[in-house]
Amino acid sequence: MIEVVSADRCIRCDICERICPAFVFDRDETGLPVIARQDDCQTCFLCEIYCPTDALYVAEQADGPTGITEPDVLERDLFGAYARALGWNRGRAGGTRNDPTRHIRVAQV
């Protein structure tokens, strides 16, 4: 379940908002994505995977919020941890040069 959006790391690109199949995010007056419908999160990790700055943390638990805070996520190096576990690096999949689907853009998803 989506837990944290880091205002310091976020560049307000809106990729997370566009990629989320459950429309979990809204935007505040500065353009920062805010978690508006956390209970609707499907824990698909798409927002975390595609975030170009590792500004999001999605917990593996899908049955409710964990209550983890941004300082906890920073201390445990959890921002972008799922993406790194998959071999992705800053919003880009590892080995994408060999992937025939690499030309598909996030905006087309």
N, C-alpha and C positions, 0 to 999 in steps of 0.2 A: 504494500500500500504506500502511496506517495506520502512522505513525511516532512521533507524540508526542501524549501527553495532558498538558496543563498542570494541575498540582495547584493552582496559584495562580488560574487562571481558572475552573476547573471548579466548578460549584455542586451537583454530585452529583444532578442531576435524573433521571438514568438514560435519557434519550432516546436517546443513542448506543447503549446496550446493547439497548434495545427495537427500534430501527430497523435494526440490523445484520442482514442476511440470512445472514451466515456465523457469527454468534455469536462474534465475535472477542474480546469483552470479558468479563472477570470483574470483581468488585469486591473491594477490599481492606477491611480492618476499619473504615475510616473512610467507606466508601461510594464512594470514588474508583474510577472505572473504570480497569482496568489492561488492557494489551494482553496477552492470555493465549495467543492463537492467531494470531499475526501472519501466518504462512504461509497461513492460511485466508482472509485478506482478499481480497475480489474487486475492490478499488479502485473501488467504486461511488460513493464520496464522500458517501453518505447521512449518515453520522455527522457529517462536517464541515458539510454543508449545514444540517442541523437543529440543530446545537449553538447554543443561545441566547447563549452567551458566547464563541464562537470559541476554545474550549479545545483543539481538535483540529487536527492537521495530517496530511493524507493526501498522500503523494507520488504523482506521476503514474506513476512506475515501478511496474509490477505484478509484475515478475519477481524481486523480492527486496528486502530492507531496504536503505536508502541509508545508514543510520548517522548521519543528521542529528540534531543535539541540540536541546534546547529553546532554549538561547541563540542558536543559529544561526537557528532559526525566528523568534525574536523580532527579531533583528537584520535579517533579510530581510523582515520583515512578512508572513510566510507563514500565520500562524494565520487561518483563514477565507478564504484567498486564492481558493480555488476557488468558494466561495459568492459572494464579491464579484464574481468574473469572470462569474458567471451573473446578476448583478443582485440577488442576495439580500443582505439586511442583517440581521445578528444573528439568524439563524434564521428570517427571514421573507422570502418571495420579493418582489422588486420588482414592482410592478404587480398585486399580489394582489387589490386591490379590483375589478379588472376580470376576474378569473379566476373562472369559475363553480364551480370545485372548491374554492374557498378555505375552505369550511366543513368540509372533511374534516380530522379531527384526526389527529395523529401516532399516538395510541393506537389508532386504528382501522386503521392500516396493517398 
